[in-house]
Amino acid sequence: WVVRHDAPVKCFQEFYNSPETIFNTLDRLDEAGYTHRALLHPELADRPDAYIGVAILSRYPIVKQGRSVFSEFNGMVWADIKFGVD
């Protein structure tokens, strides 16, 4: 459902990725056109069983992004997304 839903920008509060399993979420969304991302824990993206936490994935370019980690798996992510000429 997450991959098939046609929203051009997707925000996740509880994001999990496991490259070797059916939960290979980042690659599946990348193949669906969500090639731009802002992740709370980007260093975990390629690790097995990675709980990344908060994530923004977009079909539009992310021109600026930031993150604040409040505790091990709690934090926030923001992104400036280019849509059209803005």
Secondary structure, 3 states (H helix, E strand, C coil): CCCCCCCCEEEEEEEEECCCCCCCHHHHHHHCCCCEEEECCHHHCCCCCEEEEEEEEECCCEEEEEEEEEECCEEEEEEEECCCCC
